[in-house]
Amino acid sequence: MQSQCVCHFGGDKEFLAKLECYKEPYMHKVFIADGAKWIWNWVEGCYPEAVQVLDFPHLRFYILV
């Protein structure tokens, strides 16, 4: 089994361009993100079968608020 990780600090257009070459060959997709609405909407729209996970630091923040 092989995994690929893509990280990015900045705008969504640059991130999506960076992600483009990695996303298609994998049958099972898991997206770990910070809870930004645009990310969840994009994943749901493009990969409704993907698993979406809120990253731990943001999970902790939302639980403690």
N, C-alpha and C positions, 0 to 999 in steps of 0.2 A: 504494500500500500504506500502511496506517495501523497504528500501534502505540499501545498504552496501557500505562502503567506504574503500578503501585500499590505504595507503600511503607508500612511500618508498624512502629513500635516498640511492643510491648506484647503483650497476650494474643491468643490465636487467635480467640476469638469476635468481637472488634472487627475484626480483620483480615478475617475471612470476610464480615462484614457490609459492610465497605468495598469488598471485591472484587466482591460480588454484581452490581452494576450494570454491570460491565465485561466479564464473562467469556463470556457467551453469544454475542454477535454475531460472534465471530471463529472462523473455520474452523480455523486453525492456531494452536495454543496452545503457548507456551514458558514454563516456570516456572523462574526463577533464584532459588535459595534457599540458605540457610546450612547445610543438612544436617540440620535438626531432623526427627526421625522423623515427627512429626505432620504436617508439611508434605508429605513424600514420600508418606505413607500417604493423605492427603487427595487429592492430585493423582492418584495411582494409582487410587483408588476412584471419583473423579468424572470424571476425564479420562484414561483409560488410553492414549489415542492421543497425549497431549501429550508434548513433549520436556521432560525435566527436566535442569537444569544446576546444578552446584554453583558458587556464586560464588567469585571468584578468591581473596579473602583466606582463606576457609575451605579452599579447595583447597590453598593454600600451607601452611596450618597442618597439615592432615592428611598432606601429603607429608613435612613436616619432623619430624613427631612420631616 
